[in-house]
Amino acid sequence: MSLVGAHVHHPETGRSVVLLCMVLLVVFLWGNLDKIQYATLVDNMIVNGKKRLVLDIKDSEGEKISNFQLATSDLFDRTGERSVHFYYFDTEAFERISSRLKEKESIRFYLNEDRIDNVDVIRLHEHVISLVLPEDRLYLVAPPHLELAMRALRFERKQRRDIFSCKGKNEFCSSVKLVGYGGVTDIIERTLAEDNNIPEAKPLPRGRWVTDKLGLSLHSDTARTVKIHFDMRTPMIEQRVHITRPHEATLRILKEGSLDGLGIPGISMGDYVFEVILPLKPGSTPVLLQFDIVTERAVDIPLEMSGILTNVSVAPADDI
């Protein structure tokens, strides 16, 4: 029997090839996970969302130049306040609208037919234009669409402020640093009122969700006493916080906002504001806070939450 032109199948070789392909796929996905997540975010934002506003761009004679439907968006710009929207154009259409937007004196902007004057038109890239409205930021994007949209979204996120800040002179803020934290999520952007399906629901604020314990680590060049101010929104009517360590620290409750609802996240959230007076030693000082009451885990609340931290600031204690 001649083997010329015959196909000889080796089961072990076939399994090895399949295994190698699977490994290469895992490596590719792992190396490109960040890109894939951004791509999913951008594409979901473009095709999903409830219609909220209509932006019309017209010339001085009232002739319509372009029209944009603004839907609800889970993406926000560097301020954490403006919703981000992306609109894809082919090259010719992009150049046409780009040319018209250069005529700043002769174009008008209308939101739901009401004229608005405070719109910034910014050319960020030869293929990207940003329109900055009071509550929205639009990105007009030419090819390559997804690549440029992802770059714009990364840029916005890098510029975004955290809830942690320093209140004091440069000398103080350069010598006292927050070097670690635990018991909180990443920043979760505020919800839009239009996204709520429950009439009584109130939008959740932008911030970091907190479990039953909050840990911080501050580093100081010298021994000093600082004040850590916490602004929190909590669904708990009788929330309480305690200092577990260090024992030398003291706690002051500044505000216990009353709730007029059921104490359910998204239905009713009260203000809970407190300060910790903390003596620091040279080096790192750990701080551990314990909250008495947390929510139960749920589909939309994937952790036992004591509240949402919207601001944590460190200042010299002599500013008390």
C-alpha positions in Angstrom: 0.0 0.0 0.0 1.4 3.3 -1.0 1.4 6.2 1.5 1.9 8.8 -1.2 -0.8 11.4 -0.8 -2.4 9.6 2.2 -3.4 11.4 5.4 -2.0 9.9 8.5 -3.9 11.0 11.7 -2.0 11.0 15.0 -4.5 11.5 17.9 -1.8 12.8 20.3 -0.6 15.3 17.8 -4.2 16.6 17.2 -4.8 17.0 20.9 -1.5 18.9 21.3 -2.4 21.3 18.5 -5.8 22.0 20.1 -4.2 22.5 23.5 -1.6 24.9 21.9 -4.4 26.9 20.2 -6.3 27.2 23.5 -3.2 28.4 25.3 -2.5 31.0 22.6 -6.2 32.2 22.8 -6.0 32.6 26.6 -2.7 34.5 26.3 -4.3 36.8 23.6 -7.4 37.4 25.7 -5.3 38.1 28.8 -3.0 40.5 27.0 -5.9 42.3 25.4 -8.4 42.1 28.2 -8.3 45.8 29.0 -8.9 46.6 25.3 -11.8 44.2 25.1 -13.4 45.6 28.2 -13.1 49.2 26.8 -14.5 48.0 23.5 -17.5 46.4 25.1 -18.1 49.5 27.2 -18.0 51.8 24.2 -20.1 49.6 21.9 -22.7 49.0 24.7 -22.9 52.7 25.3 -23.5 53.5 21.6 -26.3 50.9 21.1 -28.0 50.9 24.5 -29.6 53.5 26.7 -32.9 55.4 26.9 -33.4 58.5 24.8 -32.9 61.5 27.0 -32.2 64.6 24.9 -31.9 65.8 21.3 -29.0 68.0 20.3 -29.5 70.0 17.1 -26.8 72.0 15.4 -28.0 74.8 13.1 -26.5 77.7 11.2 -27.5 81.3 11.7 -30.3 80.9 9.2 -31.9 78.0 11.1 -30.8 75.3 8.6 -30.0 72.1 10.4 -26.3 71.0 10.2 -26.5 67.9 12.3 -28.7 66.1 14.9 -27.7 63.9 17.8 -29.9 61.7 20.0 -28.5 61.7 23.5 -29.3 58.5 25.4 -28.6 57.6 29.0 -25.0 56.5 29.4 -23.0 54.7 32.1 -19.8 56.4 31.0 -18.7 59.8 32.5 -16.0 62.2 31.7 -13.1 63.4 33.9 -15.5 65.5 36.1 -17.6 62.5 36.9 -20.6 64.7 36.1 -20.9 64.8 32.3 -22.3 61.7 30.4 -20.0 60.6 27.6 -21.4 59.8 24.1 -19.6 58.6 21.0 -20.8 59.1 17.4 -19.1 57.5 14.4 -18.7 59.2 11.1 -17.1 58.1 7.8 -14.2 60.2 6.7 -16.1 62.4 4.3 -19.0 63.1 6.7 -16.5 63.9 9.5 -14.7 66.4 7.4 -18.0 68.1 6.5 -19.2 68.5 10.0 -15.6 69.5 11.1 -15.6 72.3 8.6 -19.0 73.6 9.7 -18.0 73.5 13.4 -15.1 75.8 12.7 -17.6 78.5 11.9 -18.2 79.2 15.6 -19.9 82.6 15.0 -22.5 81.2 12.6 -23.6 78.0 14.3 -26.2 77.5 17.1 -26.8 74.6 19.5 -30.2 73.5 20.7 -31.2 70.9 23.4 -34.7 69.8 23.0 -35.3 72.9 20.8 -34.0 75.3 23.6 -30.9 77.2 22.5 -27.7 76.8 24.7 -24.7 79.1 24.4 -22.1 77.4 26.7 -20.9 74.7 24.3 -17.1 74.2 23.8 -15.9 72.7 20.4 -12.5 71.1 20.9 -10.5 69.5 18.1 -8.6 66.8 20.1 -7.2 64.9 17.1 -7.3 65.1 13.4 -10.1 62.4 13.6 -11.7 63.4 16.9 -13.8 66.4 17.9 -15.3 66.9 21.4 -18.5 68.9 22.1 -18.7 69.9 25.8 -22.2 70.6 27.0 -23.3 71.5 30.6 -24.2 67.8 31.4 -22.8 65.9 28.4 -19.6 65.4 26.4 -19.9 64.2 22.8 -17.1 62.6 20.9 -17.4 62.8 17.1 -15.1 60.1 15.7 -13.8 59.3 12.2 -12.1 56.0 11.4 -10.5 54.0 13.1 -13.6 54.4 15.2 -13.2 52.0 18.1 -9.5 52.6 18.5 -10.0 56.4 18.9 -13.1 56.0 21.1 -11.1 53.7 23.4 -8.2 56.2 23.6 -10.6 59.0 24.4 -12.3 57.0 27.1 -8.9 56.1 28.7 -7.9 59.8 28.6 -11.1 60.8 30.4 -10.5 58.1 33.1 -6.9 59.1 33.7 -8.1 62.7 34.3 -10.8 61.7 36.7 -10.5 62.7 40.3 -10.7 60.2 43.1 -12.7 60.6 46.3 -9.4 60.8 48.2 -7.8 64.3 48.5 -5.5 66.5 50.6 -6.7 69.8 52.1 -3.7 71.9 53.1 -0.6 73.7 51.9 1.8 72.0 49.5 4.3 71.4 52.3 1.7 69.4 54.2 0.3 67.5 51.2 3.8 66.5 50.0 4.7 65.0 53.4 1.5 63.2 54.2 0.3 60.5 51.8 -2.5 58.0 51.6 -0.5 54.8 50.7 -3.1 52.1 51.0 -6.8 51.4 51.5 -9.1 48.4 51.7 -12.8 47.5 52.2 -14.0 49.7 49.3 -14.8 49.2 45.7 -13.3 51.1 42.7 -15.1 54.3 41.8 -18.7 53.6 40.9 -20.2 56.4 38.8 -23.4 58.1 39.9 -26.7 56.7 38.4 -28.9 58.9 36.2 -32.4 59.6 37.3 -33.6 58.4 33.8 -32.1 54.9 34.6 -34.3 54.3 37.6 -37.4 52.2 37.0 -38.8 52.8 40.5 -40.6 56.2 40.8 -39.4 56.8 44.4 -35.8 55.9 43.5 -33.1 58.5 44.0 -29.9 58.4 41.9 -27.0 56.9 43.7 -24.0 59.2 44.1 -20.6 58.8 42.6 -18.2 57.2 45.1 -16.6 54.0 46.5 -18.9 51.5 48.1 -17.8 50.4 51.6 -18.1 47.1 53.3 -18.4 46.7 57.1 -14.7 47.5 57.5 -12.7 50.4 56.0 -8.9 50.4 56.2 -6.6 53.2 55.4 -2.8 53.6 55.7 -1.2 57.0 55.9 2.5 57.8 55.6 4.0 60.8 57.2 7.6 62.2 57.1 7.3 63.5 60.7 5.2 63.0 63.8 2.0 65.1 63.5 -1.7 65.0 64.1 -4.1 65.1 61.1 -7.9 65.3 60.6 -9.5 62.8 58.2 -12.9 64.0 57.0 -15.4 61.5 55.6 -18.6 62.2 53.6 -20.8 59.2 53.3 -24.2 58.4 51.9 -25.8 55.4 53.7 -29.2 53.6 53.4 -29.0 52.7 57.1 -31.2 54.8 59.4 -29.0 54.1 62.5 -25.6 53.6 61.0 -22.7 53.7 63.5 -18.9 53.8 63.0 -16.2 52.9 65.4 -12.4 53.1 65.4 -10.8 49.7 65.8 -7.2 51.1 65.6 -5.1 53.0 66.4 -6.4 53.4 70.0 -5.0 57.0 70.1 -7.4 58.2 67.4 -10.7 59.9 68.2 -13.9 60.1 66.3 -16.4 62.9 65.8 -19.9 62.5 64.2 -20.8 65.7 62.4 -24.0 64.7 60.6 -26.5 61.9 60.8 -28.9 62.6 58.0 -32.4 61.3 58.6 -34.1 59.0 56.1 -37.6 59.5 54.9 -37.7 56.1 53.2 -37.2 52.5 53.9 -33.5 52.5 54.2 -33.0 50.8 50.9 -30.1 51.7 48.6 -31.5 53.7 45.6 -34.7 54.5 47.5 -33.5 56.5 50.4 -29.9 57.6 51.3 -29.0 59.8 54.2 -25.8 61.8 54.9 -23.4 60.4 57.4 -20.5 62.7 58.0 -17.7 62.1 60.5 -14.1 63.0 61.2 -11.1 61.0 62.7 -8.4 62.9 64.6 -5.3 60.8 64.1 -1.8 61.2 65.6 0.7 60.1 63.0 4.2 58.7 63.7 7.1 58.9 61.2 6.4 56.2 58.6 3.1 54.4 58.0 0.1 54.5 60.3 -2.8 52.0 59.7 -6.4 53.1 60.4 -9.3 50.6 60.7 -12.9 51.6 61.0 -15.8 49.3 61.7 -19.5 49.9 60.6 -22.3 48.4 62.6 -24.9 47.8 59.9 -24.6 46.5 56.3 -27.0 45.6 53.5 -27.5 42.0 52.4 -26.0 40.9 49.2 -28.2 41.2 46.2 -28.0 41.0 42.4 -27.5 44.8 42.1 -25.5 45.1 45.4 -22.8 42.4 45.1 -21.4 43.1 48.6 -22.5 43.8 52.1 -22.5 47.6 51.9 -22.5 50.0 54.8 -22.6 53.1 52.6 -21.1 55.0 49.7 -18.0 57.2 50.4 -18.2 60.3 48.3 -15.2 62.2 49.8 -12.3 61.5 52.1 -9.9 64.4 52.8 -6.9 64.7 55.0 -6.0 68.1 56.6 -3.8 69.4 59.4 -5.5 68.9 62.8 -4.9 72.6 63.6 -7.5 73.4 61.0 -10.2 72.0 63.3 
